[in-house]
Amino acid sequence: AIQVTSSEKTKVLGHSVLLNDVYYASEIEEVCLVDDNQFTLTIANETGPLSFIHNDCDNIVQAIIHIRTRWELAQPDSIQIHNKIRPKDVPGTLLNIALLNLGSLDPSLRSAAYNLLCALTQTFDLRIEGQLLESSGLCIPSNNTIFIKTISEKLALKEAHLTLEFLEECVEGFRNSTIELKHLCLEYMTTWLPNLTRFCKQNDDNKRAKVSMILDKLITLTIEEDDMYPSIQAKIWSHIGQVSDLLDIVLDCFIKRSVLGGLGSLQAEILADTAVALASSNALLFSRKVIGRLCRLIEKTCLSPTPTLEQHLIWDDIAILLRYLLMLSFNNSLDVASHLPFLFHIVTLLVSTGPLTFRENNKAFELAKATAVSAKISACNDPRPPSTDR
């Protein structure tokens, strides 16, 4: 259980007392780290998330996650824990249910899903411009992916306020679907991903925390869904990479999950691989952000020096980011020519540093960088004129 004690005394029956609230592990719905000094805690039956400010937020959040995880593992396998649906979640949740079941092989289920979609548009005044007409005898073909994508695209454009609830339900529905429906889900949820930027730009910390939570769930999906791994890379992360305003918060989530697993762990390697998908659409900007972060982290180590760099608190972050750079160095996703001074600076400072695996990463990165530079020089010195089609 978690005990929360008020910092100021409150009048109760004429006495000034400190209030203690005790929340059991079963009541914890989610915990989100907003920044280094703030986190939010969502408790069942509370009107909204509780916000806390502390100097050691990261350790507190990890402790709460550990409490919740230990409680879940102690439960019998037959007991399933379902997310509670709040009133504001209803439109987005039901919309995903309707779109997902429109791709079912069962004709009656497709018909019911279509009528649910019609009812949703009428009840919540969703703007689809009269494209739907409820009918009990309508024949809906099983091959209607284009129709589903078209509806989803229009709603993503005109009903963007549903994005957070819709994407959260997409992830939950994805886990429990067949392979065919998982592919369909990826098709229609992709168009909603750029909408996440509108919640990042707001001053509402709860909305930003919700965006981080959705990205974290997408990361978990990427790690756990082996059969869908290539499709998730192509449909989810390559599209997110096209949205420039999302790259900073995505990198935050990637680094936190990678550091949690540790250098060389499965999740760290998967996320380093996923960084390549992120960079595929916007290599120059993404590589600039990764290189800039790494340079700033290295510079920050001088503020609290340690006998060796690997003893520093932010060493894990440095090691993870260098691993990302190594993955990005293939096919010149780093745009070496534009960042050459910074890359030489990084390699020079980190040479002969860290454990053997890290040194191997650093050496491989240096070789990849040299290869990219050589290829660039060869291309510039090639005397042959470009070929022309006749």
C-alpha positions as CSV (number, residue, x, y, z in Angstrom):
1,A,0.0,0.0,0.0
2,I,1.0,3.7,-0.4
3,Q,0.6,6.2,2.4
4,V,0.3,9.9,1.5
5,T,0.7,12.3,4.4
6,S,-0.3,16.0,4.0
7,S,2.4,18.5,4.4
8,E,0.1,21.0,6.2
9,K,-2.2,20.4,9.1
10,T,-6.0,20.5,8.6
11,K,-8.7,21.3,11.1
12,V,-10.7,18.2,12.0
13,L,-13.3,18.5,14.9
14,G,-11.5,21.5,16.2
15,H,-8.0,20.0,16.2
16,S,-5.2,20.6,13.7
17,V,-4.0,17.3,12.4
18,L,-2.0,15.8,9.6
19,L,-4.1,13.7,7.2
20,N,-3.0,10.3,6.1
21,D,-4.4,8.7,3.0
22,V,-3.7,5.0,2.4
23,Y,-4.1,3.6,-1.1
24,Y,-4.0,-0.1,-1.7
25,A,-2.0,-1.6,-4.6
26,S,-5.3,-2.7,-6.2
27,E,-6.5,0.9,-6.3
28,I,-3.4,2.2,-8.3
29,E,-4.4,2.6,-11.9
30,E,-1.3,4.3,-13.3
31,V,1.7,6.4,-12.3
32,C,3.4,8.8,-14.7
33,L,6.7,10.6,-14.4
34,V,6.0,14.2,-15.7
35,D,9.6,15.4,-15.2
36,D,12.5,15.0,-12.8
37,N,10.6,16.7,-9.9
38,Q,7.0,15.8,-10.6
39,F,4.8,12.8,-11.1
40,T,1.1,12.0,-11.2
41,L,-0.8,9.1,-9.6
42,T,-4.2,7.9,-10.8
43,I,-6.3,6.2,-8.1
44,A,-9.5,4.3,-8.7
45,N,-12.6,6.3,-7.7
46,E,-10.7,9.6,-7.4
47,T,-12.0,12.5,-9.4
48,G,-8.6,13.1,-11.1
49,P,-4.9,12.3,-11.0
50,L,-3.0,13.3,-7.9
51,S,0.1,15.4,-8.6
52,F,3.2,15.3,-6.4
53,I,6.4,17.3,-6.4
54,H,9.6,15.8,-5.0
55,N,13.3,15.8,-5.6
56,D,13.5,12.0,-6.0
57,C,10.5,11.4,-8.2
58,D,12.1,8.7,-10.4
59,N,12.8,6.4,-7.5
60,I,9.3,7.0,-6.0
61,V,7.7,6.2,-9.3
62,Q,9.8,3.0,-9.7
63,A,8.8,2.0,-6.1
64,I,5.1,2.5,-6.9
65,I,5.4,0.5,-10.1
66,H,7.1,-2.3,-8.1
67,I,4.3,-2.4,-5.5
68,R,1.7,-2.6,-8.3
69,T,3.6,-5.3,-10.2
70,R,4.2,-7.4,-7.1
71,W,0.4,-7.2,-6.3
72,E,-0.5,-8.2,-9.9
73,L,1.9,-11.2,-9.8
74,A,0.3,-12.4,-6.6
75,Q,-3.2,-12.6,-8.1
76,P,-4.5,-15.9,-9.4
77,D,-4.2,-16.3,-13.2
78,S,-8.0,-16.6,-13.6
79,I,-8.5,-13.1,-12.4
80,Q,-8.3,-10.5,-15.1
81,I,-7.8,-6.8,-14.4
82,H,-9.8,-4.6,-16.7
83,N,-9.3,-0.9,-17.2
84,K,-12.2,1.2,-16.0
85,I,-14.0,3.3,-18.6
86,R,-14.7,6.8,-17.5
87,P,-17.5,8.9,-19.1
88,K,-15.0,10.9,-21.1
89,D,-13.5,7.7,-22.5
90,V,-16.7,6.4,-24.0
91,P,-16.7,7.9,-27.5
92,G,-13.0,7.0,-28.2
93,T,-13.4,3.5,-26.7
94,L,-16.6,2.7,-28.6
95,L,-15.2,4.1,-31.8
96,N,-12.3,1.7,-31.8
97,I,-14.6,-1.2,-30.9
98,A,-16.8,-0.3,-34.0
99,L,-13.8,0.1,-36.4
100,L,-12.1,-3.1,-35.3
101,N,-15.2,-5.3,-35.5
102,L,-16.0,-3.9,-38.9
103,G,-13.1,-6.1,-40.1
104,S,-14.5,-9.3,-38.5
105,L,-15.1,-12.4,-40.5
106,D,-18.6,-12.7,-38.9
107,P,-21.2,-10.9,-41.1
108,S,-23.5,-10.3,-38.2
109,L,-20.7,-8.8,-36.1
110,R,-19.7,-6.5,-39.0
111,S,-23.3,-5.4,-39.3
112,A,-23.6,-4.7,-35.5
113,A,-20.3,-2.8,-35.6
114,Y,-21.6,-0.7,-38.5
115,N,-24.8,0.2,-36.6
116,L,-22.7,1.0,-33.5
117,L,-20.7,3.4,-35.6
118,C,-23.9,5.0,-36.9
119,A,-25.2,5.4,-33.3
120,L,-21.9,6.9,-32.2
121,T,-22.0,9.6,-34.9
122,Q,-25.6,10.5,-33.9
123,T,-25.1,10.4,-30.1
124,F,-21.8,12.3,-30.0
125,D,-22.3,14.4,-33.1
126,L,-19.2,13.0,-34.9
127,R,-18.7,14.7,-38.2
128,I,-18.6,12.2,-41.0
129,E,-20.8,14.3,-43.4
130,G,-23.7,11.9,-43.7
131,Q,-21.6,9.0,-45.0
132,L,-23.3,6.5,-42.7
133,L,-26.9,5.2,-42.8
134,E,-28.1,2.7,-40.1
135,S,-29.9,-0.3,-41.6
136,S,-30.8,-3.7,-40.4
137,G,-30.4,-5.4,-43.8
138,L,-27.2,-3.8,-45.0
139,C,-24.6,-6.1,-46.6
140,I,-21.1,-5.2,-45.4
141,P,-18.3,-7.1,-47.2
142,S,-15.4,-8.5,-45.2
143,N,-12.9,-6.7,-47.5
144,N,-13.8,-3.1,-46.3
145,T,-10.4,-1.9,-45.1
146,I,-10.4,1.1,-47.4
147,F,-13.8,2.2,-46.0
148,I,-12.6,1.8,-42.4
149,K,-9.4,3.8,-43.1
150,T,-11.5,6.5,-44.8
151,I,-13.8,6.9,-41.8
152,S,-10.8,6.9,-39.4
153,E,-9.0,9.5,-41.4
154,K,-12.0,11.9,-41.5
155,L,-12.6,11.4,-37.7
156,A,-8.9,12.0,-36.9
157,L,-9.1,15.2,-38.8
158,K,-12.4,16.5,-37.5
159,E,-12.6,14.9,-34.0
160,A,-9.0,15.2,-32.8
161,H,-10.1,15.6,-29.2
162,L,-10.8,11.9,-29.1
163,T,-7.2,11.0,-29.9
164,L,-5.9,10.0,-26.4
165,E,-8.8,7.8,-25.5
166,F,-9.0,6.3,-29.0
167,L,-5.3,5.4,-29.2
168,E,-5.3,3.9,-25.7
169,E,-8.2,1.7,-26.6
170,C,-6.5,0.7,-29.9
171,V,-3.5,-0.6,-27.9
172,E,-5.8,-2.6,-25.6
173,G,-7.9,-4.0,-28.5
174,F,-4.7,-4.8,-30.4
175,R,-3.5,-7.2,-27.7
176,N,-6.6,-9.3,-27.8
177,S,-7.1,-9.5,-31.5
178,T,-6.3,-12.0,-34.2
179,I,-3.4,-11.4,-36.6
180,E,-5.7,-10.1,-39.3
181,L,-7.4,-7.6,-37.0
182,K,-4.1,-6.5,-35.7
183,H,-3.0,-5.5,-39.2
184,L,-6.3,-3.7,-39.6
185,C,-5.9,-1.9,-36.3
186,L,-2.5,-0.6,-37.5
187,E,-4.0,0.6,-40.7
188,Y,-6.7,2.8,-39.1
189,M,-4.8,4.0,-36.0
190,T,-1.8,5.4,-37.9
191,T,-3.7,8.5,-39.1
192,W,-4.4,9.5,-35.4
193,L,-0.7,9.6,-34.3
194,P,0.1,13.2,-35.6
195,N,-2.8,14.4,-33.4
196,L,-0.7,13.7,-30.3
197,T,1.3,16.9,-30.9
198,R,-1.7,19.1,-29.9
199,F,-1.6,17.6,-26.4
200,C,2.1,18.0,-26.1
201,K,1.9,21.7,-26.8
202,Q,-0.7,22.4,-24.1
203,N,0.2,23.5,-20.6
204,D,-1.8,20.7,-19.2
205,D,0.7,18.3,-17.5
206,N,-1.9,15.6,-17.3
207,K,-2.4,15.6,-21.1
208,R,1.4,15.4,-21.6
209,A,1.6,12.6,-19.1
210,K,-1.2,10.8,-21.0
211,V,0.8,11.2,-24.3
212,S,3.9,9.7,-22.6
213,M,1.7,6.8,-21.3
214,I,0.4,6.0,-24.8
215,L,3.9,6.1,-26.2
216,D,5.1,3.8,-23.4
217,K,2.3,1.4,-24.3
218,L,3.3,1.5,-27.9
219,I,6.9,0.7,-26.8
220,T,5.6,-2.3,-24.8
221,L,3.6,-3.4,-27.8
222,T,6.8,-3.3,-30.0
223,I,8.7,-5.4,-27.5
224,E,6.0,-8.0,-26.9
225,E,4.5,-8.5,-30.3
226,D,7.1,-10.6,-32.1
227,D,4.9,-11.6,-35.0
228,M,3.9,-8.0,-35.7
229,Y,7.3,-6.4,-35.2
230,P,8.0,-5.4,-38.8
231,S,4.5,-4.0,-39.3
232,I,4.6,-2.0,-36.0
233,Q,8.0,-0.5,-37.1
234,A,6.6,0.4,-40.5
235,K,3.1,1.6,-39.5
236,I,3.7,3.1,-36.1
237,W,7.3,4.4,-35.6
238,S,8.1,5.4,-39.2
239,H,4.9,7.6,-39.1
240,I,5.7,9.0,-35.7
241,G,9.2,9.9,-37.1
242,Q,7.5,12.2,-39.6
243,V,6.0,14.3,-36.8
244,S,8.8,16.6,-35.8
245,D,7.1,17.9,-32.7
246,L,6.8,14.4,-31.2
247,L,10.5,13.5,-31.5
248,D,11.6,15.0,-28.2
249,I,9.0,13.3,-26.0
250,V,9.4,10.0,-28.0
251,L,13.2,10.1,-27.3
252,D,12.5,10.7,-23.6
253,C,10.3,7.6,-23.5
254,F,12.8,5.5,-25.4
255,I,15.8,6.5,-23.2
256,K,13.8,5.8,-20.0
257,R,12.7,2.4,-21.1
258,S,16.2,1.5,-22.4
259,V,17.9,2.6,-19.2
260,L,15.4,0.6,-17.2
261,G,16.4,-2.5,-19.1
262,G,20.1,-1.7,-19.2
263,L,22.6,-1.6,-22.1
264,G,22.5,-4.9,-24.0
265,S,19.0,-5.8,-22.7
266,L,16.3,-7.0,-25.1
267,Q,14.2,-3.8,-24.7
268,A,17.2,-1.6,-25.2
269,E,18.2,-3.4,-28.4
270,I,14.7,-3.3,-29.7
271,L,14.4,0.4,-29.1
272,A,17.8,1.1,-30.7
273,D,16.5,-0.8,-33.7
274,T,13.3,1.2,-33.6
275,A,15.3,4.4,-33.6
276,V,16.2,3.5,-37.2
277,A,12.5,3.5,-38.1
278,L,12.0,6.9,-36.5
279,A,14.9,8.3,-38.4
280,S,13.8,6.8,-41.8
281,S,11.5,9.7,-42.5
282,N,13.5,12.6,-41.0
283,A,17.1,11.5,-40.7
284,L,18.7,14.9,-40.5
285,L,16.4,16.2,-37.7
286,F,16.3,13.0,-35.7
287,S,20.1,12.4,-35.8
288,R,20.6,16.1,-34.8
289,K,18.5,15.5,-31.7
290,V,20.2,12.3,-30.7
291,I,23.7,13.8,-31.2
292,G,22.7,17.0,-29.4
293,R,21.4,15.1,-26.4
294,L,24.5,13.0,-26.2
295,C,26.8,16.1,-26.3
296,R,24.8,17.8,-23.6
297,L,24.9,14.7,-21.4
298,I,28.7,14.4,-21.7
299,E,29.1,18.1,-21.0
300,K,26.8,17.8,-17.9
301,T,29.1,15.2,-16.3
302,C,31.7,18.0,-15.5
303,L,29.2,19.5,-13.1
304,S,29.6,16.6,-10.7
305,P,32.9,14.8,-11.6
306,T,33.5,11.2,-10.8
307,P,36.8,9.2,-10.9
308,T,35.6,7.5,-14.0
309,L,32.9,8.4,-16.4
310,E,31.1,5.0,-16.0
311,Q,30.6,5.8,-12.3
312,H,28.5,8.9,-13.2
313,L,24.8,8.9,-12.6
314,I,24.0,9.6,-16.2
315,W,26.4,7.0,-17.6
316,D,23.6,4.7,-18.6
317,D,21.9,7.4,-20.6
318,I,25.2,8.1,-22.4
319,A,25.8,4.4,-23.2
320,I,22.2,4.0,-24.5
321,L,22.5,7.1,-26.8
322,L,25.8,5.9,-28.2
323,R,24.1,2.6,-29.0
324,Y,21.4,4.5,-30.9
325,L,24.1,6.4,-32.9
326,L,25.7,3.1,-33.8
327,M,22.4,1.7,-35.2
328,L,21.7,5.0,-37.0
329,S,25.2,5.0,-38.6
330,F,24.2,2.3,-41.1
331,N,23.1,3.7,-44.4
332,N,24.2,7.1,-43.2
333,S,21.0,7.9,-41.3
334,L,23.3,10.1,-39.1
335,D,24.1,12.4,-42.1
336,V,27.7,12.2,-41.1
337,A,28.9,15.0,-43.4
338,S,26.7,17.5,-41.5
339,H,27.6,16.3,-38.0
340,L,31.2,15.2,-38.4
341,P,32.8,17.7,-35.8
342,F,30.3,16.6,-33.2
343,L,30.8,12.9,-34.0
344,F,34.6,13.2,-33.7
345,H,34.1,15.0,-30.4
346,I,31.9,12.2,-29.0
347,V,34.3,9.4,-30.1
348,T,37.4,11.2,-28.8
349,L,35.8,11.7,-25.3
350,L,34.4,8.2,-25.0
351,V,37.4,6.2,-26.4
352,S,38.7,3.6,-23.9
353,T,35.8,4.3,-21.6
354,G,33.3,1.9,-20.0
355,P,33.0,-1.9,-20.1
356,L,34.0,-4.1,-23.0
357,T,30.6,-4.1,-24.6
358,F,30.5,-0.3,-24.6
359,R,34.0,0.0,-26.1
360,E,33.0,-2.4,-28.9
361,N,30.0,-0.2,-29.6
362,N,32.3,2.9,-29.7
363,K,34.8,1.2,-32.0
364,A,32.0,-0.1,-34.3
365,F,30.5,3.4,-34.4
366,E,33.9,4.9,-35.3
367,L,34.3,2.4,-38.2
368,A,30.8,3.1,-39.5
369,K,31.5,6.8,-39.4
370,A,34.8,6.3,-41.3
371,T,33.0,4.2,-43.9
372,A,30.3,6.9,-44.4
373,V,33.0,9.6,-44.8
374,S,34.9,7.4,-47.3
375,A,31.8,6.8,-49.3
376,K,31.0,10.5,-49.3
377,I,34.5,11.4,-50.6
378,S,34.4,8.7,-53.2
379,A,31.1,10.0,-54.5
380,C,32.4,13.5,-54.7
381,N,35.6,12.4,-56.5
382,D,33.8,10.1,-59.0
383,P,34.8,11.5,-62.5
384,R,32.1,9.7,-64.4
385,P,29.2,11.8,-65.5
386,P,25.7,10.9,-64.3
387,S,24.0,8.4,-66.6
388,T,21.0,9.6,-68.6
389,D,18.1,7.6,-69.9
390,R,17.7,7.5,-73.7
